[in-house]
Amino acid sequence: MEQVKNVYVPDSENPRILVIGAGFAGIHLAKALKDLPFQIVILDKNNFHQFQPLLYQVATSGLEPDAIVFPVRKVFRGYKNLIFRMADVMAIQPKDKYVQTDIGAISYDHLVIATGSTNNFYGMKDVESNSIGLKSIQEALDVRSNMLQNIERAAQSNDPLIKRKNTTIVIVGAGPAGVEMAGAFAEFRKYIYKKDYPELLDFPLSIHLIEAGSQVLSAMTEKSSKDTLKDLERLKVDVHLNTAVNSYNGDQVELSNGETISTTSLIWTAGVKGQYPKGLLPGVIVKGNRIAVDAFNRVEGMADVFAIGDIALMKTEAYPNGHPMVAPTAIQQGEHLAKNLVLNVADWKPFKYFDKGSLATIGKKRAVADIGKFHFRGMFAWFIWSTVHLMSISGFKNKLRVGLNWLNSYFSYDKGNRLIIRKYKGIKA
């Protein structure tokens, strides 16, 4: 077989590690392999890495997108053993050890699938067609544009029904993303909305948070859940527990309890599922559309193929349903796989997840933190959340920009990014 078809990659005497995906898992795997005797090739359909935990701040006008996205080539500037190609992987050919992309084929010695996850609408096509998810910077910008466009349409109309449905926001899913977005929208309503839109004082933003389960932040402690619910209620967010979405046609949400909500803004954060290219053995795809891996992140039944991050499901005694689909898991698996790849297979060590704790913010000075046996709430928890996220952002310049933005917002209660630069085409009347 020809080593490279159409995709130009320089020849190397070192084994080639082909990484699909420039998310947290792929990025940290590559960083851990810097200057080691491998040729690392990263493929991603985008030429940037995005800091997903802060997508909601872009969506709610708190940050500009370039503050949380970073060019992949800049991240790896100075890496002599790394090559990046912007390409969409179509299929894997494990028998011949190459992948087919939209720009050609490329061979590998070791393949690492780090393709992450995408929105899971659980088969509800109408919801998928009419709502906006929050898994990419593009979707975050869609949320922002949709919200601002809808408010402008409300201001232009004399019809109370049109005003109300365009000033109603429904967020589905009360995990960290949903809770954080609801809190940010509530602060937008409190500090900005009435100043920017005085003609809509009789139609304040109505914010609904829909959760099928019995509590918000179900992955955190019961104390954090209860504290968060209290904070959301203080911010006048309408929280609907034990309630699922049955349908959404772009104008009206039908809930499982029989209620309906008229809205032109439905934001979906209720579920995720793995996304992967074709070519994997059928038996390795398990619950949540994830890839079953062993304790070393090897894909079962496939030689020299690994999966890390959200896409990987590794069953352990402590995590029978797989590890949490969060950034720390992806980072740790990427770094651990790098350590194993430099060793003989017989010396490989199984992956062990170190839970550093869980954090969520519900707006300025409001947050919850579960760290070991300790629970924190309020200002101190918000400080922990801010510090952890700020330190996790790539690049000093981006850290500085985000930090200054937060500092300005902290004292002025203002969000300076209320710009409709790219109109959202899915807007309804």
C-alpha positions as CSV (number, residue, x, y, z in Angstrom):
1,M,0.0,0.0,0.0
2,E,1.1,3.5,-0.7
3,Q,2.0,5.3,2.5
4,V,0.3,8.6,1.8
5,K,-2.5,9.2,-0.7
6,N,-3.1,12.9,-1.5
7,V,-2.2,14.1,2.0
8,Y,1.3,15.4,2.2
9,V,3.1,14.3,5.3
10,P,6.9,14.2,5.4
11,D,8.5,10.7,5.7
12,S,9.9,9.9,9.1
13,E,12.0,7.1,10.5
14,N,10.0,7.3,13.7
15,P,6.6,5.5,14.3
16,R,3.7,7.7,13.3
17,I,1.0,8.4,15.9
18,L,-2.1,9.7,14.1
19,V,-4.4,11.6,16.4
20,I,-8.0,12.4,15.3
21,G,-9.2,15.4,17.2
22,A,-7.7,18.5,18.7
23,G,-9.7,18.6,21.9
24,F,-8.4,18.3,25.4
25,A,-7.4,14.6,25.0
26,G,-5.6,15.0,21.7
27,I,-3.9,18.2,22.6
28,H,-2.5,16.9,25.9
29,L,-1.4,13.6,24.4
30,A,0.6,15.5,21.8
31,K,2.1,17.9,24.4
32,A,3.2,14.9,26.5
33,L,5.0,13.4,23.4
34,K,7.0,16.5,22.5
35,D,10.5,15.8,21.3
36,L,10.1,12.0,21.8
37,P,10.9,9.6,19.0
38,F,7.5,9.7,17.3
39,Q,6.0,11.5,14.4
40,I,2.8,13.0,15.6
41,V,0.1,13.9,13.1
42,I,-3.0,15.6,14.3
43,L,-6.2,15.8,12.2
44,D,-9.1,18.0,13.0
45,K,-11.9,19.5,10.8
46,N,-11.2,22.9,12.5
47,N,-7.8,24.6,12.7
48,F,-8.4,25.6,16.4
49,H,-8.8,24.1,19.9
50,Q,-11.7,25.4,21.8
51,F,-12.0,25.8,25.6
52,Q,-15.5,24.3,26.0
53,P,-16.1,25.0,29.7
54,L,-16.5,28.7,28.8
55,L,-18.6,28.4,25.7
56,Y,-21.6,29.6,27.7
57,Q,-19.8,32.9,28.3
58,V,-19.5,33.5,24.6
59,A,-23.2,32.5,24.2
60,T,-24.3,35.0,26.9
61,S,-22.1,37.9,25.6
62,G,-19.6,37.6,28.3
63,L,-16.6,36.8,26.1
64,E,-15.6,37.1,22.5
65,P,-14.9,33.8,20.7
66,D,-11.2,34.4,20.1
67,A,-10.7,34.6,23.9
68,I,-11.4,30.8,24.2
69,V,-10.3,29.4,20.9
70,F,-6.6,28.9,20.0
71,P,-5.0,28.1,16.6
72,V,-3.7,24.5,16.7
73,R,-0.5,25.5,14.9
74,K,0.2,28.2,17.5
75,V,-0.3,25.7,20.3
76,F,2.4,23.5,18.9
77,R,4.7,26.1,17.6
78,G,8.3,24.8,18.0
79,Y,7.3,21.1,18.1
80,K,9.7,19.5,15.7
81,N,7.9,16.1,15.7
82,L,4.4,17.3,15.1
83,I,2.4,18.0,12.0
84,F,-1.2,19.3,11.7
85,R,-3.6,18.8,8.9
86,M,-7.1,20.4,8.8
87,A,-9.2,17.5,7.5
88,D,-12.5,15.7,8.2
89,V,-11.9,12.0,8.8
90,M,-14.4,9.9,6.9
91,A,-13.4,6.4,7.7
92,I,-10.8,4.2,9.4
93,Q,-9.3,1.2,7.5
94,P,-7.7,-0.7,10.4
95,K,-6.7,-3.8,8.3
96,D,-4.4,-1.6,6.2
97,K,-3.7,0.9,8.9
98,Y,-4.8,4.1,7.3
99,V,-7.6,6.6,7.6
100,Q,-9.6,8.2,4.7
101,T,-10.2,11.9,5.0
102,D,-11.9,14.5,2.8
103,I,-8.4,15.5,1.5
104,G,-7.0,12.0,1.0
105,A,-5.7,9.1,3.0
106,I,-2.9,8.9,5.5
107,S,-1.3,5.8,7.1
108,Y,-0.4,5.3,10.8
109,D,1.5,3.0,13.1
110,H,-0.6,4.0,16.1
111,L,-4.1,5.5,15.8
112,V,-5.6,7.6,18.6
113,I,-9.3,8.5,18.3
114,A,-10.0,11.6,20.4
115,T,-13.1,12.9,18.5
116,G,-15.0,13.9,21.7
117,S,-18.8,14.1,21.9
118,T,-21.7,15.9,20.3
119,N,-25.3,16.8,21.3
120,N,-27.6,13.9,22.0
121,F,-31.3,14.7,21.2
122,Y,-32.4,11.2,21.9
123,G,-34.1,10.8,18.6
124,M,-36.3,13.9,18.8
125,K,-35.8,15.2,15.3
126,D,-38.0,18.3,15.7
127,V,-36.0,19.4,18.8
128,E,-32.7,18.8,17.0
129,S,-33.9,20.8,14.0
130,N,-35.2,23.8,15.9
131,S,-32.9,24.1,18.9
132,I,-29.3,25.1,19.4
133,G,-26.7,23.0,21.2
134,L,-23.6,24.1,23.1
135,K,-20.8,21.9,22.0
136,S,-18.8,24.2,19.7
137,I,-17.9,27.8,19.3
138,Q,-20.1,28.0,16.3
139,E,-23.1,27.0,18.4
140,A,-22.2,29.4,21.1
141,L,-22.2,32.3,18.6
142,D,-25.6,31.0,17.3
143,V,-27.0,31.2,20.8
144,R,-25.7,34.7,21.2
145,S,-27.0,35.9,17.9
146,N,-30.4,34.2,18.3
147,M,-30.9,35.7,21.7
148,L,-30.0,39.3,20.6
149,Q,-32.0,39.0,17.3
150,N,-35.0,37.8,19.1
151,I,-34.9,40.7,21.6
152,E,-34.6,43.1,18.8
153,R,-37.7,41.6,17.1
154,A,-39.5,41.9,20.4
155,A,-38.7,45.6,20.6
156,Q,-39.9,46.1,17.0
157,S,-43.3,44.4,17.5
158,N,-46.6,45.7,18.9
159,D,-47.9,42.2,19.4
160,P,-47.7,41.1,23.1
161,L,-47.5,37.4,22.1
162,I,-44.6,38.1,19.7
163,K,-42.9,40.1,22.4
164,R,-43.3,37.4,25.0
165,K,-42.1,34.4,22.9
166,N,-39.1,36.4,21.7
167,T,-38.1,37.3,25.3
168,T,-38.5,33.8,26.6
169,I,-35.4,31.5,26.8
170,V,-35.7,27.8,27.5
171,I,-32.6,25.8,28.5
172,V,-32.9,22.1,28.6
173,G,-30.5,20.2,30.9
174,A,-29.5,21.3,34.5
175,G,-25.9,20.0,34.4
176,P,-23.0,22.5,34.7
177,A,-23.5,24.0,31.2
178,G,-27.3,24.5,31.7
179,V,-26.9,25.9,35.2
180,E,-24.1,28.3,34.3
181,M,-25.9,29.5,31.2
182,A,-29.1,30.1,33.2
183,G,-27.2,32.1,35.8
184,A,-25.5,34.2,33.1
185,F,-28.7,35.0,31.3
186,A,-30.3,35.9,34.7
187,E,-27.5,38.4,35.3
188,F,-27.9,39.7,31.8
189,R,-31.5,40.4,32.5
190,K,-30.8,42.0,35.9
191,Y,-28.0,44.3,34.9
192,I,-28.1,44.9,31.2
193,Y,-31.5,44.1,29.7
194,K,-33.5,46.9,31.3
195,K,-30.8,49.5,30.4
196,D,-30.4,48.4,26.7
197,Y,-34.1,47.7,26.1
198,P,-36.2,50.3,28.1
199,E,-39.1,49.7,25.7
200,L,-39.3,46.1,27.0
201,L,-39.6,46.8,30.7
202,D,-43.1,45.2,30.7
203,F,-41.5,42.1,29.1
204,P,-38.5,41.1,31.2
205,L,-36.5,38.1,30.0
206,S,-38.2,34.9,31.1
207,I,-35.7,32.1,31.8
208,H,-36.7,28.5,32.1
209,L,-34.4,25.6,33.1
210,I,-35.9,22.2,32.2
211,E,-34.5,19.1,34.0
212,A,-35.8,15.5,33.5
213,G,-34.2,14.4,36.8
214,S,-35.1,15.3,40.3
215,Q,-32.3,17.8,41.0
216,V,-29.9,20.2,39.3
217,L,-26.2,19.3,39.1
218,S,-27.0,15.6,39.7
219,A,-23.3,14.7,39.3
220,M,-22.4,16.8,42.3
221,T,-23.2,16.4,46.0
222,E,-26.8,16.8,47.2
223,K,-25.6,19.9,49.2
224,S,-24.3,21.5,46.0
225,S,-27.5,20.7,44.2
226,K,-29.7,22.3,46.9
227,D,-27.5,25.4,47.2
228,T,-27.5,25.8,43.4
229,L,-31.3,25.5,43.2
230,K,-31.6,28.2,45.9
231,D,-29.3,30.5,43.9
232,L,-31.2,29.9,40.7
233,E,-34.5,30.7,42.5
234,R,-33.0,33.9,43.9
235,L,-32.0,34.9,40.4
236,K,-35.7,34.3,39.4
237,V,-34.9,31.4,37.0
238,D,-37.9,29.1,36.6
239,V,-36.6,25.6,37.3
240,H,-38.7,22.7,36.1
241,L,-37.6,19.4,37.8
242,N,-38.8,16.0,36.9
243,T,-39.9,17.4,33.6
244,A,-38.7,16.4,30.1
245,V,-39.2,18.0,26.7
246,N,-41.6,16.1,24.4
247,S,-41.3,18.3,21.3
248,Y,-40.4,21.7,20.0
249,N,-41.5,23.2,16.7
250,G,-39.5,26.4,16.8
251,D,-42.3,28.3,18.5
252,Q,-43.6,26.2,21.3
253,V,-42.1,23.6,23.7
254,E,-44.3,20.8,24.9
255,L,-43.3,19.4,28.3
256,S,-43.9,15.9,29.7
257,N,-46.2,17.4,32.4
258,G,-48.6,18.8,29.8
259,E,-47.4,22.4,30.0
260,T,-46.3,24.4,27.0
261,I,-43.9,27.3,26.7
262,S,-44.0,29.7,23.8
263,T,-40.4,30.6,22.8
264,T,-38.1,31.2,19.8
265,S,-35.0,30.2,21.9
266,L,-34.4,26.6,23.0
267,I,-30.9,25.8,24.1
268,W,-30.1,22.1,24.4
269,T,-27.5,21.0,27.1
270,A,-29.4,17.9,28.2
271,G,-27.2,15.1,26.8
272,V,-24.2,14.2,24.8
273,K,-23.0,11.2,22.8
274,G,-19.8,10.1,21.3
275,Q,-18.9,10.9,17.7
276,Y,-16.5,8.8,15.7
277,P,-15.6,8.0,12.0
278,K,-16.8,4.8,10.2
279,G,-14.7,1.7,10.2
280,L,-14.7,0.6,13.8
281,L,-15.8,-3.0,14.6
282,P,-19.6,-3.0,15.5
283,G,-19.0,-4.6,18.9
284,V,-16.9,-1.8,20.2
285,I,-19.7,0.8,20.1
286,V,-21.4,0.8,23.4
287,K,-23.8,2.9,25.6
288,G,-23.8,6.6,24.7
289,N,-22.3,5.9,21.3
290,R,-18.9,5.6,23.0
291,I,-16.0,3.2,22.1
292,A,-15.3,0.4,24.5
293,V,-11.6,0.4,25.6
294,D,-9.5,-1.6,28.0
295,A,-7.6,-0.3,31.0
296,F,-4.9,1.0,28.6
297,N,-7.4,2.9,26.4
298,R,-6.9,0.3,23.6
299,V,-10.0,-0.3,21.5
300,E,-11.1,-3.8,22.0
301,G,-10.2,-6.2,19.2
302,M,-8.3,-3.6,17.2
303,A,-4.5,-3.6,17.1
304,D,-2.7,-0.2,17.6
305,V,-6.0,1.7,17.9
306,F,-6.7,3.7,21.0
307,A,-9.6,6.0,22.1
308,I,-9.3,8.7,24.8
309,G,-11.5,11.4,26.2
310,D,-15.3,11.6,25.9
311,I,-15.4,9.0,23.1
312,A,-13.8,6.3,25.3
313,L,-15.8,4.2,27.7
314,M,-13.5,2.3,30.2
315,K,-15.5,0.3,32.7
316,T,-13.9,0.0,36.1
317,E,-15.1,-1.0,39.5
318,A,-15.3,2.7,40.6
319,Y,-16.8,3.8,37.2
320,P,-19.0,0.9,35.9
321,N,-20.6,3.3,33.3
322,G,-17.3,4.8,32.3
323,H,-15.5,7.9,33.5
324,P,-17.1,11.3,33.5
325,M,-17.2,13.0,30.1
326,V,-15.3,16.1,31.4
327,A,-12.0,17.9,30.5
328,P,-10.0,16.4,33.4
329,T,-10.7,12.9,32.3
330,A,-9.6,13.7,28.7
331,I,-6.5,15.5,29.9
332,Q,-5.5,12.6,32.2
333,Q,-6.1,9.9,29.6
334,G,-4.1,11.8,27.0
335,E,-1.1,12.2,29.3
336,H,-1.3,8.7,30.6
337,L,-1.4,7.1,27.1
338,A,1.6,9.2,26.1
339,K,3.5,7.6,29.1
340,N,2.5,4.1,28.0
341,L,3.4,4.6,24.3
342,V,7.1,5.2,25.2
343,L,7.3,1.8,27.1
344,N,7.2,-1.8,26.0
345,V,3.6,-3.1,26.1
346,A,4.5,-5.5,28.9
347,D,5.3,-2.4,31.1
348,W,2.2,-0.5,30.4
349,K,0.2,0.7,33.4
350,P,-3.6,0.8,33.6
351,F,-5.3,4.2,33.7
352,K,-6.5,5.5,37.0
353,Y,-8.7,8.6,37.2
354,F,-7.9,11.2,39.8
355,D,-11.0,13.1,40.6
356,K,-9.9,16.7,41.4
357,G,-13.4,17.8,42.3
358,S,-16.4,19.4,40.6
359,L,-17.2,23.1,40.1
360,A,-20.1,25.1,38.8
361,T,-20.9,28.8,38.8
362,I,-24.3,30.3,39.0
363,G,-23.2,33.8,38.3
364,K,-21.1,36.4,39.8
365,K,-20.0,35.6,43.4
366,R,-22.2,32.5,43.2
367,A,-20.7,29.1,42.8
368,V,-20.4,25.6,44.3
369,A,-17.4,23.4,44.7
370,D,-17.0,19.8,45.8
371,I,-13.4,19.0,46.5
372,G,-12.8,15.7,48.2
373,K,-15.0,15.7,51.4
374,F,-15.2,19.5,51.4
375,H,-18.1,21.6,50.0
376,F,-17.8,25.3,49.3
377,R,-20.4,27.8,48.3
378,G,-20.6,31.4,47.4
379,M,-17.7,33.8,46.9
380,F,-14.9,31.4,47.9
381,A,-16.3,28.7,45.5
382,W,-16.5,31.3,42.8
383,F,-12.9,32.3,43.3
384,I,-11.8,28.7,43.0
385,W,-13.9,28.3,39.9
386,S,-12.4,31.4,38.3
387,T,-8.8,30.5,39.2
388,V,-9.1,26.9,37.9
389,H,-10.7,28.0,34.6
390,L,-8.3,30.9,34.1
391,M,-5.3,28.7,34.6
392,S,-6.6,26.1,32.3
393,I,-6.8,28.4,29.3
394,S,-4.0,28.1,26.8
395,G,-1.7,31.1,26.3
396,F,-0.7,34.0,28.5
397,K,-2.4,36.5,26.3
398,N,-5.7,34.7,26.4
399,K,-5.5,34.3,30.2
400,L,-4.9,38.0,30.4
401,R,-7.8,38.9,28.2
402,V,-10.2,36.7,30.0
403,G,-9.0,37.8,33.4
404,L,-9.3,41.5,32.5
405,N,-12.8,40.9,31.0
406,W,-13.9,39.1,34.2
407,L,-12.4,41.9,36.3
408,N,-14.3,44.6,34.3
409,S,-17.5,42.6,34.5
410,Y,-17.1,42.0,38.2
411,F,-17.0,45.8,39.0
412,S,-19.3,47.1,36.2
413,Y,-21.8,44.3,35.8
414,D,-21.5,44.9,32.1
415,K,-21.1,42.5,29.1
416,G,-19.3,44.4,26.3
417,N,-19.8,41.8,23.6
418,R,-23.5,42.3,22.7
419,L,-22.8,42.3,18.9
420,I,-24.8,40.6,16.2
421,I,-21.9,40.1,13.8
422,R,-23.1,36.8,12.3
423,K,-26.9,36.6,12.1
424,Y,-28.5,33.3,13.1
425,K,-30.5,32.0,10.2
426,G,-32.8,29.9,12.3
427,I,-34.5,32.9,13.9
428,K,-38.3,32.8,14.0
429,A,-40.9,35.5,13.8
